[in-house]
Amino acid sequence: MDSARSNSNKNALDFFASSDKINCPITSCALKEKDCVGSYKGSIALSTKAPFEISGNSNQEKGWSEDVCLVCTNKDETKQYAIEVKQ
């Protein structure tokens, strides 16, 4: 499993070597539990279209963070990344 633990504003397109949207577009992304195995059951949302932006509750006074796994597929490969999503 690759790791992309960061609080920077990355999206799914940043994780693939080829970002050619015409010839090699990302076809799907999903969130899984931090072990990259179980289905994600938390409150973070993932948009259904590129660039597959991740969002969550932003009204926590002290902020929050959650470890999840982002799994994305293009025509040639599937990549999964353990990431930390922070407010």
Secondary structure, DSSP 8 states (H G I E B T S, - for coil): -EE---SS---GGGGSS---TTTS---EEEEE-TTSSSB--SS-EE-SSTT--EE-----TT--EEEEEEEEE-SS-EEEEEEEEE-
